[in-house]
């Protein structure tokens, strides 16, 4: 390994077309693994110029040459099967990481690239409301009474109860109006109930992540629930299966690319 280790994450779009095709992946003409439908492959290399190749059996199907700058820890690629040839796209690092620095899974990052066009209409509508404060919040500020000396609260009132909501209701609230949804749920403890869409891990820490379905027909969008790593609940999560209904407690972190996220989750 030269200089410093760099992670290369290759994700493949989940599609009915070509679902039976499995690509053999070569990095610098060396076989490094196979890439199936809707899967991802994580490799380790070093800064410098490299060549990534996809083969159907022994026949080349797609090739891309790329460069990893010194200090770049992760490089992402999105693979989309075609009727004749597959297409490999290197993702822009600025679009991979959100401004707030929230973490998200490699699978979620790579899927996001494939659905940006679908989200165009929603994305154009949201910015119009970002700079306008909710009317209800504005009125509450104007009518706020003079501050009084804080009164001691009873122990039972010190901690607010979590907000009970379904995964679909939470996601729909952010699709309808992200600004209003943030005012209701951001940084608040939620009790979210939903059906397990996928059980995966954080791309950086390998901590457990449960993706709850939100009702879209393609199964692309989800509420991502991030759990602490190596806790007693890890063994419980290992026994869960897709399609199982669960209730998860966690703090709402807002939207990262396309999914709503919860952090510090527990069962």
Helices and strands as residue ranges (DSSP letters): E 5-12, E 23-27, E 30-35, E 40-46, E 48-56, E 59-68, E 74-80, E 87-90, H 93-96, H 106-115, H 120-130, H 135-142, G 155-157, E 163-166, H 167-176, H 178-185, E 189-201, E 208-213, E 222-227, H 233-238, E 245-256, E 259-266
